[in-house]
Amino acid sequence: MGSKQTGGGLDLARAKMRDAGVDPVAIDTFAHYYRLLEHGETGMIPEDTIEPLDMESLADVQVDDEAAAEAIRHTAVIKLNGGLGTSMGMDRAKSLLCVRRGLSFLDIIARQVLHLRQEYDATLPLLFMNSFRTSADTMAALARYEDLPVKGLPLEFLQNKVPKLLEADLMPAALPRDPDLEWCPPGHGDIYTALRGTGLLGTLIDAGYRHVFVSNSDNLGAVPDARVAGWFATSGAPFAIEAVRRTPSDRKGGHFARRKADGRIVLRESAQTLKSDQAALADLERHRFMSTNNLWFDLQAMVDALDARGGILGLPLIRNVKNLDPADPSTPKVIQVETAMGAAIEVFEGARTIEVGRDRFVPVKTTNDLLVLRSDIYDLAGDFTLDQAADEVPFIDLDGEFYKLVGDFDKRFPEGAPSLREATSLKIEGDFTFGPGVSVVGEVSLDSPSAQRIAAGERLGEESDG
């Protein structure tokens, strides 16, 4: 199957994927990236090839109510739900985590969509892109929402998997003691490959849908908002991403820019930034906007782009180097071939970005984020959207030794999160367990070499800290 100049690595990888039942579209896509790796492609985007990007703000845009309602009636919603929350010590779908009032991310997402269906008399189908590891748990958790599935459409489709490649020679890596670790997800850029491979793009178009809204399941701010849908529909753009202003905690993350060569908008991730360009990456005045990973695309435009490219969008390569067993540094270095869903913005002529409020970007990547979400910073409104009740979201830095894993974190907040509504920051060094009704006021720093308990009702930061 491989081209003549291709060595044995690609042939072996293709065979391995075929034997595992991986979709042919995904195998061809993987082969495209394998050849890029073979030719020394790193996926880097040097600073001198880009310039800063400015954009309009949703707050300043006029969206006609009828246009908004009409747009939401022709929108389908996809949630990326392949993540296991392994960095927080979980081994099942992160979206099963309880957020508040006994509701998980999945519960809140389902209720947000069911509410919008009623409000706009819209079908608004909801589909989850699960991984092999999140599918069963997710579908079991959603079974209680009998009205959620839409006739003729599945509630889930599966993301693909690709072999990890040895950095030394690009051969597929083998780990007989745990063959699961020989595979990795190909990044969320795989969504387009998966939608094409499953035939879902055509199915959605045939069912009368025009736009798709995609977001991460761990971001409860990413509601399929009718105003944004209306803006996107009337913009005539084939593809758009919601952006937020970067803050000091986003210095290490990716950002939007404009490519000098052709004027296209690009998304540069930290893994695509040269060491010599790290200062520019961290410059919040130069590169002011980052992606929320909330994106909108026109279904027909996506089909046309994939057709024109033989099924391969050709997103920029992200070459992620890790150990074969991430928990064992003695295992060999492997390359995980990944792409980012938002990077598709550079494929489409006329793609747009729009600045939205931080209320549309509340991702949970760590237990620091989880504490904020479980606290009183946000109210869960009647329509199951998050309303920010505090003037600002405080900076949280919990001691990784005692709080990084969800199980340890839960033990230290047995009565739930403290009140953070009056807090600007909470930094904990050491092992502190919180009683009920604790409040954090202003800047609070807790530090102790021995385990401590914060008494019920205590207001930290008012007089003296522990």
C-alpha positions, 0 to 999 in steps of 0.5 A: 500500500505504501509509496515506494520510498516509504520504509517498513514503518508505514506498512507495519503501522497501516497493517496494525491499524487495519487489523485493529479495525481502524477506519480506512479514512483514518488510515489514509490520514495517518499515512499523510502525517507519517510521510510528513514525519519522515521528511522531517516535518516538525509542525513548527510555526516560527514567529517571523512567519506570523503577525498578531490578529485582531477581531470583533467582539460578540458584545459589539455585534447586532444579531437579529432575534429571528436570525438567531432562532432560525440559525439554532434550528439548523444547528447540530451540537457535538461535544468532544468527550474522549478525555479520561481525566488521567491527569487528575487520577481518573480512569473513566470519562472526565465528564462523569465528574460531579460538578454540583448538586449531584450533577455531572458535566454530562447531566448539565450538558444534556439539560442545557440542550433539552432546555434550548430545544424547548426555548427555540422549538429546535431539534438541536441534536447532541452528539458525543465524540467518544473514545474507546475508553469513554463510550460505555460509561458515557452512554450508560450515564446518558440513558436516563435522558430518554428525550435526548436522542434525535431520530435518525442520528446516533448519540455518539460516534467514536474518535479514531486511534493511531499507533505510537511511533518509536522516535528512533526509527518511526516503527510502531511501538510495542508493549506486550505487557499493556498493548493498549499503551501502543495506541494514542488518540490523534488529537481532536483534529480527528473529528473531521476524519471521524465525521467523514468516516462514519458518514455523519456529515452527509447524514446531517446535511440530508436531515436539514442541518447547516451548521455544527457547533463543537466544544469540549465536554469539560467546558460548561460555558460552551452552550450552543448560544443562539446569538453566536449561531445567528452571528455565524449564520449571517457572517457567511463564513465557512468556519469560525472559532470563539476566542477569549483574551489571554490572561497571565495564566494563559502565557504558555498556551496557544494563540491566534495569529495571521500568516504573512504568506497568505493572510490566513488565520492560524492557531499556534499551539505551544507544541508548535512554537520554537524555543527561541520564540517562547518570549513572543508566545508569552507576550500577552500584548502581542498575541492577545487572543486564544482559542476556546475550542468552541467552533462553528462550521458550515456542513457543506463547506466542510464536505466540499473541503474534504472532497477537494482534498481526498478526505484529508483536511491536511491540518498542521502536524503536532509532533508530541514526544512522550514515553511509551508508558507515560508512567514509566520514564524507562520506556522508549521515547515515542512520537504521538501524531496529533492535530488540533481541531481549531487548526482547520481555521487555516484551511478555509478562505474567509474563516472568522474569529470572534471575541466572546466573554470568559463565561463561554470558556470555563474548562476543567483541566485540573482540580484547581479548576474543579474547585472554582466550578464547585464553589459559589463563583458560578450559579447554575441558572434555571436553563442550566447555564453558568452565571458568574456570580463573583466579580472575578474568578480567583487564582487557585493553586493547590498543593499537587501532592495532596490535591492533584488527584480527584480522590485526594481532592474530594477527601479534603473538601468533604463538605464541598468547596469553600465560598470563593466569591470574595476571594482573589487567590487561594494558594495551599502548600501542605495538607488542609481539610476544609470543614463546612461553610468556610469562606476565602476572602481576598488573597489567602495563602495556607502553608503547614508541614503537618496536616491541618483542619480548617474549622467550620464557618471560618473566614480565611483571610480576614484576620490572620491566615493559618 
